[in-house]
């Protein structure tokens, strides 16, 4: 949360960066792409919020159903809180509110970051469509202008040139947004991945020390799966953006570029050369957010667990 506290205005500008007038679209299928993006982002936010709030609520209220006075987690205090119900209630509230707020913060930040990446991916899809069908869209615009008797001094080549200029500006804005996004959220994502890697290693270590499958085994497995889902969430949307940027050249090549004049073909060739540089979102400027990174983080090929169901003997278990 430190970047949100220290540089809130810059993060606010980054969040609303994609509302730039350059990125606006008037085509119906482009609007459907953006609406689908918004729908998915809202769904992710709802799922994260309900999951985090529900889990935190269950964890916090679980000891209330026990007959003895206990806290949700083992803590040491310099005084006996069980002698006074008011002191116990106050301490219980302080202990329970921390994880609850942490869960809500995670449920807010994770969908926000992934949603911004997905919005950039949607803009890349619209850019691909405009470049691939630049000639067809110019013909459609001429037909529409013909119905309104506004075709005077308007040529197909002129419309294609204007569309390509807008596409270049559009591509520029997407790249600027990704750079601004990394400057704002790269440290946040890196801290999330670093914490996730620590939790994965710690959970595997604890699992390797268990002598039997019990309730603790189930808790560690569930916690491990939740952390892996969080890492996958970031890596999936980062990979989607990289794939869309890489396919920009293919989209241009698959279009009817051969029907355009030499000047337009040269412009498209320059755009294709520029698109060779992949659009990659990184964590801390060190780790790429991609499915390859997720595979590396979640690789358990060398992890071996041994369980001794005979409690009378000791069996060495370890993380190899």
N, C-alpha and C positions, 0 to 999 in steps of 0.2 A: 504493500500500500504506500510505500515511501514516495514513488514518483507521483502518485495522485495527490499527496499532501504538498510536496515541494513545487510541483509544476502543473497545477490543476488547469490553468488557463490553456496551456499548450495542448494538454490531452483533450480538453474540450474542443479546441479547434481541429484536432486530428479526427475526433469522432464525427464532426460535422463537415469534414473536408469534402466528402463525396457528394455533398449537396451543391457543389459548384455548378454553375449554369452550363459550363462546358460539357458536363457529364449528363445533362438532361437528354431525354429521348422522346420522340413523338410516335414511334412505331409500336403497334400493338404487341407484337411478339417480343420486343425489347422490354416493354412494360411487364409482360408476363414473367420474363427472366428476373426482373427486380422484385416483383411481387412474390415470386417463389422464394427468392433469397430472404425477404422479410419474414415470410411464413416460417421458414426453417429456423431462422434466428430466434423468433418468438417461441417456437416449439422447444428449442434447446434451452432457452432461458427458463421456461416453465418447468421443464424436466429437472434442471439443475436446482432450481429454487425449491420445488416440492421435495426432491430427494434430500437436499441438505437440511431443510427445515424439519422434515419428518425424522431423519436420522438423529439430528441433534435433540429433538424433542423426546424421542424414545430413549436415547442415552441419558438425558438429564433426568427424566421422570422414572426410570427403571428402579432405582432404590426406594422410591416411595411405596412400592408394592411389597417391599420386604417388611418383616415384622420388627427387625432391629434397625436402629438408626445407622445408616451408612451413607457415605458420599459416592458419587458415580465413579470416582477414581481414588486410589489410595493416596493420601496426603498426610504429611506430618505438620502438626500445629503445636506451638509452645504452650497450649492450654487445652483443657478437656472441654470440648464443645458439646458433649453429649449430656452434660449435667443440666444445661439450660436450653429449653426448646427454642427460645428467641435467638440465642447466640448460634445454635445449630442451624436454624433457618437462614440467618443472615450469611453464615459461612457457606451454606449449601448454595445460596443464590449467587454468591461471588464465584464459586468454583464452577457452577453450571453455566453462567452467562458467557464466560470466555470462549469455550468451544462452540457455543451456539452462535455467537457473533462471527467467529472465524468461519463457520460453515456458510453463513449468509454472505460473507464477503467473497468467499470462493465461488458461491453460486452466482454472484453478480459479475465478478471480474472474468472468469473463464468464458462464459458465453459472449461477453463483450469483445474480448480479444479475438476469439474465433470468428465471431460475426463480422468484425471489420475485415478480416482476411477474406471471408466469403464474399463480402460486398465487392472487394477488389477483383475477385474471381469473376463475379457477375459482370462487372464492367469490362473485363477482358473478353468475356463471351460476346458482349455487344460489339466490341471493337472488331473481333474476328468476323462477325456477321457483316458488318459494314464494309470491311476490306474485301471479303470474298464476293460480295454482291454489289460492289460499287457501280458496275456498269448497269446492272438491272435496276438498281434504285434510281439511277439517273434517268433511265427511260420512263420509269413510273412517274417521276416528278415532272417530266416533260408532258406526259399524258394528262396529269392533274392540272398543270398550268394551261394546257390546251383547252381544257373544259372551261377554264375561267378567262380564256383569251389573253393570257399573259406570256405567250411564248416569244414575243418580240425581243430580238437581240439575245435570245437564250439558246445555247447549243448544248448538245450532250457532252461534248468534251469540256465545256466550261463548267458544267455541273459536276462532272467527274473530278476535275481539278479542285473545285471548292470542297467536295466531299473528302478528298484525300488530305487537304489541308486540315480539315476538322479532325480526321482520324489521327493525324500526326500530333495535333494538340491534345487529343483524347489520350493517346498513348503516353505523352509527356505527363499528363496529370495523374495517370495511374502510377507511373514510376515515381513521381514526386510523393504521392500518397504512401506508397510502400516504404520509401525512405523515411518519411515523417513518422509512419507507424513504428518502424524499427527504432528510431530515436526515442520514441515515447514508451514503447512497451517491451523492448528487447530485454531490458534488465528484469522486468516482471516475469517474462516467460522463462528466462534463464534461472531465476530463483525457484520457479515452479518445477522446472525439470530437475534442478539440483536436489531439491527436497524430495521429489519423487524417486530419484535414484537412491538417495539415502534410505528412504522408507522401504524400497524394494530389497535392498541389501540387508537391512535390519530385519525385515520380515522373513527373508530366506534363512538368515542366521538363527532366528528364534525357532523357525520350523525345523531346522536341522537338529536342534537341541531337545526337541520333544521326544519322549520315549513311547508315546502312544497317541492315537487319534482321539482327542477330547474336545471340549468346548473351546479351549484356547486355539487349537488347530483350526477350527472353523472360523474363529474371529480373525486370525492372521490371514487365512486364505481369502476371506471376504474383503479385508482391508487391502490386500495385495491386488485383488481384481479391480477395486475402485481406483487405486492409484494408476494402474495400467490403462484403465478407461480414460482417465484424465490426460495422460501422456498421449494416448491415441487420438484424443479429441483435438489437441493442438497439431499433431503431426499430420492428421488426415487433411485438415483444411489448408495447412501449409503446402502439402503435396498437391492438392487440387489447384492451387494458384500456380505452382510451378508447371504442372501439366498443361494448363490452359495457355500459359505464356510460351511454352515450347511448341504448342500446336499452332501458334499464330502464323508461322511461315507456311505450314502445310495448308492452312485455310486460304492464304493468298494464292498459293500455287494451284489449288483446286478450283479457283474461280476462273471466270472467262477473261483472264488477263491478255490472252492472245488476240482478243477483239479490240483492244485499246491501242492508241497510238504509241509511238516510241517514247514520248515524254512521260506518259503515264506508266509505261512498263518500267522505265528507269526509276521513277518514284517508288513504285512497288518493290523494285529490287533493293533500293536503299532501305526501305522499311523492313524487308526480310533480313538484310544484313544486320540491322540494328536489333532485330528480334532474336538474333543468335545468342545474345547475352540473356541468360535465364533470369527470371524474376524469382528470387529466393528470399524467403523470410527466415531470419536466423534468431537464435536465442543467445543474447549476450555477444553478438557478432562472432560467435565461435561454432555453434551447432546449428545445422540446417533443420528446419521443421519439415520433415518428410517421413514417409513410411519406412525408408531405410533406417533413419534414426530410431524410429519406434522399434523396428526389428532388432537393432543393436541393443537397445535398452532392455527389451523384454526377452532376451535370449537366455534360456535356461538349459542349454544343452549339457553344460558341465555341472549342473546341480543334481546331487543325489541325496535322497532322504531315506533313512533307515529307521524303522519303528520296531521297538522291542515290546511285545505285548506280554512278556513274562516279567513281572515287577520284581521277582526275586533275584534277577541277574542284571548286571550292568553291561550295557552295550555301548561302545563308542560310536557316536554319530557325529558327523561333521559336514561342513560345506566344502566340497572339493573344488 
